[in-house]
Amino acid sequence: MSAESDSDAFSPEDLARLPEFYHPSVSPDGSTVALYYDGTGRNELFLLDPVTGERTQVSDGDVPRNARWPILWRGDGEAVYFHRDEGGDEQNDVYSIDREGRVEQVVAVDGQAIAMDSSSDGRYLLYASDEGTQMNLYHYDTDADEREQLTASEKPVYQGLFSPDDDRIAYAANETDDLENTDTYVMRADGSEKRKLAVGTAGTEVQPVDWHPAGDRLLVADNSADLGRAGIYYLDDDTVEWLGNGQHEESPAAFSPDGSQVVVTRQREAASMPVVYDLDGREVAEFDLPEGVTSVAGRSGFLDDETLVLGHSTPSERSTLYAYDLGMHTTTTLLAPDYGDVDPDRFVDAEYVTYESTDGLGIGALLFDARQRPGVDADATEQPAVVMVHGGPHGQSTKAFNLYAQFLVNKGYTVLQPNYRGSTGRGREFKNRIHGDWGGMEQADVAEGGRWLMGRDWVDEERVAVFGGSYGGYSVYMQLVQYPELWATGIAWIGITDLHRLYEDSMPHFQTMLEQQLGDPEENDELWRDRSAITHVDAIERPIFMVHGVNDPRCPVSQARIFRDALEERGWTEGEEFEYEELGEEGHGSTDTDQKLRTFSLLGDYLDRRL
C-alpha cells in the first residue's frame, strides 16, 4: 500500500537533477570562488567572480562525478587541487587544475591522499596519506618533485595548516594511549621541533583551525569543557583566550584577514548559525540569516576584511551562496538555487522535537510532517512514516536542506530524524556516550523515536519504516534484529552487519576509529560479535531492502553480501522476504545526478510496494 496520492508531486528525476554546488572555496587573494557545480548534469569545477557573478567552467569531465572531497586553492591562486579516485573507492590521488583547465597529477599514492594546505607561493603541498601504516602528514615539493614524511604516528594525524610565513605547520594528533584524546601540535615545516600545545585535558579533543595573520597565535577548537568552544592560543606564552560564555556548542571557522575578528558556528537545536566575535571590542553578533545551517567557503572564506562567503540552507530552502558583510549584516547572493520545474513551496519545513529514551535521556529530532505539503489535508490520519537514521555515528541530522528527507515527504511519508546519543551538537559527553556501546542504548534511542512517531494520532503505526545509510544502515540492521516486531520494514543503505569483518577490511585510520568506539576487537570479542547484526540474523522478522555501492571503502559491499547470504541460508527468498541491490561504479553514497536518481528510484519504489 503506497502513500497518499499527490498529482502535483515531483518525480525522482525532477529532484535528482536540481543543480547543486559543493565545497566553495575563496582564492588566496579573494578575487575568485572555486566550487563544484553540477548544472551541466555532471559535477564540474567552476570559477565564480564575486563582483560580476560570472561563472566559468574550467573542467570537462576531469573531476570526480561524486563531489565528496573538498577542493583546495594552490597558495599562489593559479590552480586548484582536487581529489580523484576510481568509482568512489576513495583511494584518492591529488590533481591540480589551473584557471585554463589544464590538469596535472600531483600526488599518486598506494592508498588514500587528502590535500591539507598549500604554501603561500604554491611550491609546497601538505597532504595526509595512509600510504604507510597509518594516516600521517607528508610534504611535497612541486618544483623538485620530492616528498617527505613529516609525522610517523601510530594513530591518525589530521588537519595540517601552514603558518602565514610557511615556516611552521599546525596539526592534530594523538600520542597518548587514550583513543578519545586529540591534541594540537606545531612543528617546523621540515617536520622538526614538534611541540604539543598546552591546552585541553586528557581524553578531550583540541584541533587547530586557523593561523592568525601575525603568525603568533592559533585559532583552536576544544571540547574539554564538554560543549565545544573556540579559543585563541598565544604561542609566545602558552595562554588561551576563550571566546563565548560556554552556553552554546561552538566551532571556530576562521580569523578575518586583518585578524580583528573571529567567525564561529553556533549549534542550536540542530541548526548551525554563524557568529562573529570582534576581538577589539569583544562584541558578539549572530548573523542575520534564517535559522538553518551555514558553512564558511573554504579555509578562510573571506573576500576582504569585512566580507565572508558562505553557503546557507534551511530544511525547506536549498543552498544559496552568499557574500555576507560583517559590518552591515547584509547579504549579496552569489549563486541562487535553481529549482527548475519544481515548485519550491512543495518543500516542507522541519520541526525540532524531543522525546525521552528508555533511560530518561532526552533525545532531539527533526520532524517533517508530510501533511504540510500544498493541497494535502492537514488533518489526514493513518499516514505512513519513515524514521531516517543519520550516519557517523558522530554526526547529526541538521536543519540543512536534505534531498532524501524531502524526496520521502514529497511521496507522502512523514519523516523523523533522531539525533541519538553519539550525535554531535550537544557536547563531548553526549557524543561519547556511544563509545563501548555500539548497537546498545543508541538503538534504544532510535526505537523510542519510532514509538514516539507511531504515537502521533495521525500516523499509521503499522506503516512505519526505518531507513539509514552508513552508520544509519548499521542501525537499520540492528533495529530489525533487536526490535523485530516494531517496524513494517527497513532499508539498509551502505550499512554494516559484521564488525570483525569491517575491521579486517578497513583502512588503518578507520580501524583506529573502531578501536576508539568499540575497544580492541580481540579483547572485546564478545561485544563485537553481540553488536553485529549477522550474529542475530535469525531474529529478523520483517522484510528488508539492502542497497550497497560495490566500491564502498568505508562499509564494504561484503557487509551486505554476508547478510544476504545468511538470509538465504535461513530460507528467505530474494524478492519475497528481502530485496537486494548492488550499485555499480559507486562507493559510500554519491552526489552524482544519475546515481542519486538511481537511489531515489529504488527507495521510492520499494517503500511504495512495502508500505
C-alpha positions in Angstrom: 0.0 0.0 0.0 1.6 3.3 -1.1 1.5 6.7 0.5 -1.3 9.2 -0.3 -1.5 10.0 -4.0 -0.5 13.6 -4.9 -0.9 14.6 -8.5 1.4 17.6 -8.1 4.3 15.6 -6.6 7.6 16.0 -8.4 9.4 12.9 -9.8 12.7 11.4 -8.6 14.3 12.8 -11.7 13.0 16.3 -11.0 14.6 16.3 -7.6 17.9 14.5 -8.5 18.6 16.8 -11.4 18.2 20.1 -9.4 21.7 21.7 -9.7 23.8 21.8 -6.6 27.1 23.5 -5.7 29.7 21.9 -3.4 32.8 22.9 -1.5 33.0 26.6 -2.4 36.5 28.0 -1.7 37.8 31.5 -1.8 41.1 32.1 -3.6 44.0 33.4 -1.5 43.6 37.0 -2.9 39.8 37.0 -2.5 39.2 37.6 -6.2 37.6 34.2 -7.1 35.4 31.5 -5.7 36.1 28.0 -6.9 33.3 25.4 -6.5 31.9 22.2 -7.8 28.6 22.6 -9.6 26.5 20.0 -11.5 24.3 22.3 -13.5 25.5 20.7 -16.7 24.2 17.3 -15.4 27.7 16.3 -14.3 29.9 17.6 -11.5 32.4 20.1 -12.8 34.8 22.7 -11.4 33.7 26.3 -11.9 35.3 29.7 -11.1 32.9 32.4 -9.9 33.7 36.1 -10.0 32.1 37.5 -6.7 31.9 41.0 -8.2 30.2 40.3 -11.6 28.6 36.9 -10.7 30.1 35.4 -13.9 30.6 31.7 -13.6 33.2 29.9 -15.8 33.5 26.2 -16.2 37.2 25.1 -16.2 36.9 21.3 -16.1 35.5 19.0 -18.7 34.9 15.6 -17.1 38.3 15.8 -15.3 37.0 16.0 -11.8 35.1 13.2 -10.0 31.4 12.7 -10.6 30.9 12.4 -6.9 31.8 15.7 -5.1 32.6 14.0 -1.7 36.1 15.5 -1.2 36.8 19.2 -0.9 39.0 21.3 -3.2 42.0 23.4 -2.2 43.4 26.5 -3.8 47.1 26.4 -4.5 48.8 29.1 -2.5 49.6 31.3 -5.5 46.0 31.3 -6.5 46.8 30.0 -10.0 45.4 26.5 -9.7 43.1 24.3 -7.5 43.9 20.9 -6.1 41.2 18.2 -6.2 40.9 14.5 -5.3 40.3 11.8 -7.9 39.5 8.1 -7.2 38.1 5.1 -9.1 34.4 4.8 -9.0 34.0 6.0 -5.4 36.7 3.8 -3.8 38.3 6.9 -2.1 41.8 5.7 -2.8 42.5 9.3 -3.8 45.3 10.8 -5.7 45.7 14.6 -5.8 45.5 16.5 -9.0 45.7 20.2 -9.9 43.7 22.2 -12.5 44.7 25.7 -13.4 42.4 28.6 -14.5 42.7 27.5 -18.1 41.5 23.9 -17.4 44.9 22.2 -17.6 45.0 19.1 -15.4 48.1 17.6 -13.8 48.5 14.7 -11.4 50.4 16.0 -8.4 50.5 13.2 -5.8 49.9 9.5 -6.5 49.9 7.0 -3.6 49.1 3.4 -2.9 46.2 4.3 -0.6 44.3 7.5 0.3 45.7 11.0 -0.1 44.0 14.1 1.3 45.2 17.6 0.4 45.5 19.7 3.5 47.2 23.0 2.7 49.5 24.8 0.2 52.4 27.1 0.9 51.7 30.8 0.0 54.0 30.6 -3.1 52.3 27.4 -4.2 55.5 25.4 -4.2 54.7 23.0 -1.3 51.7 20.8 -0.8 50.9 19.5 2.6 48.8 16.3 2.4 47.8 13.4 4.7 48.0 9.8 3.5 47.8 6.2 4.7 50.4 5.1 2.2 52.4 3.9 5.2 50.8 2.0 8.0 48.7 4.9 9.3 47.3 8.3 8.2 50.2 10.8 8.5 51.4 14.1 7.1 53.6 14.5 4.1 55.3 17.5 2.5 55.5 17.6 -1.3 57.9 19.9 -3.2 56.3 20.5 -6.6 59.4 22.1 -8.0 61.8 19.3 -7.0 59.2 16.6 -7.3 60.2 15.3 -3.9 58.0 14.3 -0.9 58.9 13.8 2.7 57.0 12.2 5.5 56.7 14.7 8.4 54.9 12.6 11.1 55.2 8.9 11.9 52.3 8.5 14.4 50.8 5.1 15.2 47.4 6.8 15.3 45.8 9.0 12.6 47.2 12.5 12.1 44.6 15.0 10.8 44.5 18.7 9.8 47.6 20.4 8.6 48.0 24.1 8.3 50.9 26.2 7.1 51.7 29.3 9.2 51.5 32.6 7.3 55.2 32.6 6.7 55.1 28.9 5.7 57.8 28.2 8.3 55.6 26.1 10.7 52.8 23.6 10.5 49.9 23.1 13.0 48.3 19.7 13.1 46.2 17.4 15.2 47.4 14.1 16.5 47.2 11.7 19.5 50.4 10.4 21.0 48.7 9.0 24.2 47.1 5.7 24.9 43.7 7.3 25.3 41.9 6.9 22.0 39.4 9.6 22.8 42.2 12.1 23.0 43.3 14.6 20.3 46.0 17.3 20.8 47.2 20.2 18.7 50.9 20.3 17.8 53.1 22.8 16.0 56.3 21.8 14.1 58.8 23.3 11.8 57.9 22.9 8.1 60.5 20.2 7.7 58.9 18.1 10.5 61.4 19.0 13.2 60.8 20.6 16.7 57.4 19.1 17.3 55.6 20.8 20.2 52.4 19.9 21.8 50.3 22.9 22.8 49.3 23.2 26.5 45.6 23.2 26.0 42.9 20.6 26.8 42.8 17.7 29.2 43.4 14.0 28.7 40.7 12.3 26.8 39.4 15.5 25.2 39.8 16.9 21.7 41.8 20.0 20.6 42.3 20.8 16.9 43.9 23.7 15.0 41.6 25.6 12.8 43.4 28.8 11.5 46.5 30.8 12.0 46.3 34.5 13.0 47.8 36.6 10.1 50.6 37.7 12.5 51.6 34.0 12.9 51.9 34.3 16.7 48.6 32.6 17.6 46.3 29.9 16.6 42.5 29.6 16.5 41.7 26.2 18.1 38.6 24.1 18.7 38.4 22.4 22.1 35.7 20.4 24.0 37.4 19.9 27.4 34.6 21.9 29.0 32.1 19.5 27.4 30.5 21.9 25.0 32.7 22.8 22.0 34.3 26.2 22.2 36.7 28.4 20.2 40.0 29.7 21.7 42.9 31.8 20.6 46.2 30.2 21.6 49.2 32.5 22.1 52.3 30.6 21.1 54.7 33.0 22.9 53.4 32.4 26.4 51.1 29.3 26.0 48.0 31.1 27.2 44.5 30.7 25.8 41.8 33.3 25.3 38.4 31.6 25.2 35.5 33.1 23.2 31.9 32.8 24.2 30.2 32.2 27.5 30.1 28.5 27.4 26.3 28.3 27.0 26.4 27.0 23.4 28.3 24.4 21.4 30.5 26.5 19.1 33.0 25.6 16.4 35.6 28.1 15.2 35.8 28.7 11.4 38.4 31.5 10.7 40.2 34.7 11.6 39.4 37.7 9.4 42.3 38.6 7.1 43.3 41.5 9.4 43.0 39.3 12.5 40.5 41.6 14.2 37.5 39.2 14.1 36.8 35.5 14.5 33.9 33.7 12.9 32.4 30.6 14.6 29.4 28.5 14.1 26.9 28.1 17.0 24.9 24.9 17.4 21.3 25.3 18.5 18.6 22.6 18.2 20.1 21.1 15.0 20.7 24.5 13.5 24.2 25.8 12.9 24.3 29.6 12.8 27.5 31.8 12.3 28.6 34.3 15.0 31.3 36.9 14.7 33.5 37.9 17.6 35.0 41.4 17.4 38.4 40.9 19.2 38.9 44.6 19.8 35.6 45.4 21.5 34.7 41.8 22.4 31.3 42.3 20.8 29.3 39.3 19.7 26.9 39.3 16.8 24.9 36.4 15.3 24.5 36.6 11.5 21.1 37.9 10.2 20.1 34.7 8.4 17.1 32.4 8.7 17.6 29.5 11.1 19.3 26.7 9.2 22.8 25.5 8.6 25.7 27.8 7.4 29.2 26.8 6.2 32.1 29.0 5.5 33.6 28.8 2.0 36.9 27.0 2.2 39.8 27.5 4.6 39.1 31.2 5.3 36.1 32.2 3.2 36.9 36.0 3.3 36.9 38.1 0.2 38.2 41.0 2.2 38.4 42.1 5.9 34.6 42.5 6.2 33.1 40.2 3.5 32.7 36.5 4.1 31.5 33.9 1.6 29.2 31.2 3.0 26.7 28.6 2.0 23.3 28.6 3.7 20.2 26.4 3.6 17.2 25.6 5.7 15.1 22.4 5.9 12.8 23.8 3.2 15.2 26.1 1.2 18.0 24.8 -0.9 21.6 26.1 -0.5 22.4 29.7 -1.5 25.9 31.0 -1.8 26.1 34.4 -0.2 28.7 37.2 0.3 28.0 38.4 3.9 29.0 41.9 5.0 30.1 41.6 8.7 29.7 45.3 9.4 26.3 45.9 7.8 25.0 42.3 8.3 23.7 42.2 4.8 23.9 39.6 2.1 24.6 39.6 -1.6 23.6 36.4 -3.5 26.5 34.9 -5.5 24.7 31.7 -6.6 21.0 31.2 -6.1 19.3 27.8 -6.1 17.9 26.7 -9.4 14.5 25.0 -8.9 13.9 24.1 -12.5 10.3 22.8 -12.8 10.0 22.0 -9.1 7.7 24.3 -7.1 9.9 25.3 -4.1 6.7 25.7 -2.0 6.4 22.0 -2.0 9.4 21.6 0.3 8.3 21.1 3.9 10.0 22.7 6.9 11.2 20.7 9.9 10.1 21.0 13.5 12.6 20.3 16.2 11.0 17.9 18.7 12.2 16.0 21.8 11.3 12.7 23.4 12.7 10.5 26.2 14.6 7.4 25.6 14.2 4.2 27.8 16.6 5.5 30.4 15.1 9.0 30.6 17.7 10.7 28.4 16.3 13.5 26.3 16.7 12.9 22.5 16.2 15.7 20.0 14.9 15.0 16.5 13.6 16.7 13.3 10.0 16.1 12.2 8.9 16.6 8.6 5.1 16.3 8.6 4.1 15.2 5.1 0.6 16.7 5.6 2.1 20.2 5.3 2.5 19.8 1.5 0.4 22.1 -0.5 -3.0 20.7 -1.4 -2.9 17.9 1.2 -5.4 17.6 4.0 -3.6 18.9 7.1 -5.9 16.7 9.3 -5.4 13.5 7.4 -4.9 10.4 9.5 -3.4 6.9 9.0 -0.3 8.3 7.4 2.8 6.2 6.6 6.1 7.4 8.0 9.9 6.8 7.9 12.4 7.1 10.7 15.6 8.2 8.9 18.8 7.5 10.9 21.9 9.6 10.3 25.4 8.2 9.8 28.6 8.7 11.7 27.8 7.8 14.4 29.5 11.1 15.2 27.3 13.3 13.0 23.8 14.7 13.3 20.7 15.4 11.4 20.5 19.2 10.9 18.3 22.0 9.7 20.1 21.9 6.4 18.2 21.1 3.2 18.1 17.3 2.9 17.3 15.8 -0.5 16.4 12.4 0.9 14.0 13.7 3.5 12.3 16.0 1.0 12.0 13.1 -1.5 10.3 10.9 1.1 8.0 13.7 2.3 7.0 14.6 -1.3 5.9 11.0 -1.7 3.7 11.3 1.3 5.9 9.8 4.0 6.3 11.8 7.3 9.9 11.7 8.3 11.5 11.7 11.8 15.3 12.2 12.1 16.5 11.3 15.6 19.8 12.6 16.9 20.6 9.6 19.1 23.3 9.5 21.8 26.6 9.6 20.0 25.5 12.5 17.8 27.4 15.8 17.6 26.0 19.2 18.5 25.4 18.6 22.2 28.9 18.4 23.6 31.6 15.8 24.1 29.9 13.8 26.9 26.7 13.2 24.8 28.9 12.4 21.7 31.0 9.9 23.6 28.1 8.1 25.2 28.1 5.6 22.3 31.7 4.6 22.9 31.8 1.0 24.0 28.1 0.6 23.3 27.6 0.5 19.5 24.3 -1.3 19.0 23.2 -0.6 22.5 21.4 2.4 24.0 21.7 4.5 20.8 19.5 1.8 19.2 17.0 2.2 22.1 17.0 5.9 21.2 16.1 5.1 17.6 13.4 2.6 18.6 11.9 5.1 21.0 11.9 7.6 18.2 9.9 5.1 16.2 7.4 4.6 19.1 7.1 8.3 19.6 6.3 8.8 15.9 3.8 5.8 16.0 2.1 7.5 18.9 1.1 10.5 16.9 -2.6 10.2 16.3 -2.2 10.8 12.6 0.5 8.2 11.9 -0.4 4.6 11.0 1.7 2.6 13.4 1.5 -0.4 11.1 3.2 1.5 8.3 6.4 2.9 9.7 9.8 2.0 8.2 13.3 2.6 9.3 15.9 3.8 6.8 19.5 4.9 7.0 22.9 5.0 5.4 26.4 4.1 6.7 26.0 4.0 10.5 22.3 4.6 9.8 22.4 1.5 7.7 24.0 -0.3 10.6 21.2 0.9 12.7 18.6 -0.5 10.3 20.1 -3.9 10.5 20.3 -3.7 14.3 16.7 -2.4 14.6 15.3 -5.3 12.6 17.2 -7.9 14.7 16.8 -6.2 18.1 13.2 -4.9 17.6 11.8 -7.4 15.1 8.2 -6.5 15.6 8.5 -2.7 15.8 8.9 -1.8 12.1 7.0 -2.6 9.0 10.2 -2.8 7.0 13.8 -1.5 6.9 16.0 -0.1 4.1 19.7 -0.5 4.9 21.8 1.6 2.6 25.6 1.1 2.6 25.3 -0.4 6.1 27.3 -2.6 8.5 26.5 -6.2 9.6 29.7 -7.8 10.8 32.0 -5.7 12.9 35.0 -8.1 12.9 34.9 -8.3 9.1 34.5 -4.5 8.9 37.7 -4.1 11.0 39.6 -6.5 8.8 38.6 -4.7 5.6 39.1 -1.1 6.9 41.8 1.4 6.2 44.2 2.0 9.1 42.6 5.2 10.3 39.2 3.6 10.2 40.5 0.7 12.3 41.6 3.2 14.9 38.2 4.8 15.0 36.6 1.4 15.5 39.0 0.7 18.4 38.2 4.1 19.9 34.5 3.3 19.9 34.4 -0.4 20.5 37.7 -1.4 22.1 40.2 -3.9 20.8 38.4 -6.5 18.5 40.2 -9.4 20.2 40.0 -8.3 23.8 36.3 -7.3 23.3 35.5 -10.2 21.0 32.1 -10.9 22.7 31.0 -7.3 22.4 32.0 -7.0 18.8 30.0 -10.2 18.0 27.0 -9.3 20.0 26.7 -5.9 18.4 26.9 -7.4 14.9 23.6 -7.9 13.2 24.9 -11.0 11.4 25.1 -12.7 14.8 21.3 -12.3 15.3 20.2 -12.8 11.7 17.7 -15.5 12.8 15.8 -12.9 14.9 14.7 -10.7 11.9 11.0 -11.0 11.1 10.2 -8.0 8.8 11.3 -7.5 5.2 14.5 -5.7 4.5 15.9 -4.0 1.4 19.7 -3.9 1.2 21.3 -1.3 -1.1 25.1 -1.0 -1.4 27.8 0.6 -3.6 30.2 -2.0 -4.9 33.3 0.3 -4.4 32.5 1.4 -0.8 35.7 1.5 1.2 34.1 2.6 4.5 31.4 0.0 4.7 32.5 -2.6 2.1 29.9 -4.3 0.0 30.9 -7.6 1.7 28.8 -6.3 4.7 25.6 -6.6 2.6 26.6 -9.8 0.9 27.2 -11.5 4.2 23.8 -10.7 5.5 22.1 -11.6 2.2 23.8 -15.0 2.2 22.8 -15.6 5.8 19.2 -14.8 5.0 19.2 -17.2 2.1 20.8 -19.9 4.3 18.0 -19.3 6.7 15.4 -19.9 4.0 14.4 -16.4 2.9 14.0 -15.7 -0.8 15.2 -12.6 -2.6 12.3 -10.7 -4.0 9.9 -12.0 -1.3 11.2 -11.7 2.3 14.1 -9.5 1.3 15.3 -7.4 -1.6 18.9 -6.7 -2.6 20.6 -4.2 -5.0 24.3 -3.5 -5.6 25.2 -0.1 -7.2 27.9 -0.3 -9.8 30.6 2.4 -10.1 29.5 3.8 -6.7 31.1 3.9 -3.3 29.8 5.3 0.0 26.9 7.2 -1.4 27.2 9.8 -4.2 26.3 13.4 -5.2 26.3 12.4 -8.9 23.0 13.2 -10.5 22.4 9.8 -12.2 23.5 7.9 -9.1 21.2 10.0 -6.9 18.3 9.3 -9.3 19.1 5.6 -9.1 18.9 5.6 -5.3 15.7 7.7 -5.2 14.0 5.4 -7.6 15.0 2.2 -5.7 14.0 3.8 -2.4 10.7 5.2 -3.6 9.6 2.1 -5.5 10.4 -0.2 -2.5 8.5 1.9 0.0 5.5 2.3 -2.3 5.3 -1.5 -2.5 6.0 -2.3 1.1 4.2 0.5 3.0 
